[in-house]
């Protein structure tokens, strides 16, 4: 089970104001936050925290963003949004979004930079091998 403390982060406090004090149509801000929070938690489990706390902090949010960026740009975004024409678009996390999650804790574990970088390289190697295996032209 994922454990977190979403109430400690700026993104939560902004969204809850819409939920508690906003009009019914503004509750989508809360629903969007819940989706983003779940995606952030899953992403943190995938990338792990730098050595130290299991929390996004002022000291580590740039490193957390670097890791999220690397994973999303090699395997695809964890979030999808629909435009007014109901076309699906990937939505990548931004530095500002990661910063707004400072204080967010998840029992995701730690990975050193070397462990994380190695895991990304291994994922790319597996993807390339899958493409090669699917190439039946000369097999």
Secondary structure, DSSP 8 states (H G I E B T S, - for coil): ---B-GGGSHHHHHHHHHHHHS-GGGHHHHHHHHHHHHHHHHHHHHH-B-SS-SB--TTTHHHHHHHHHHHHHHH--SEEEE-TT--EEEE---HHHHHHTTT-BB---B--HHHHHHHHHHHHHHHHHHHHHH--S--
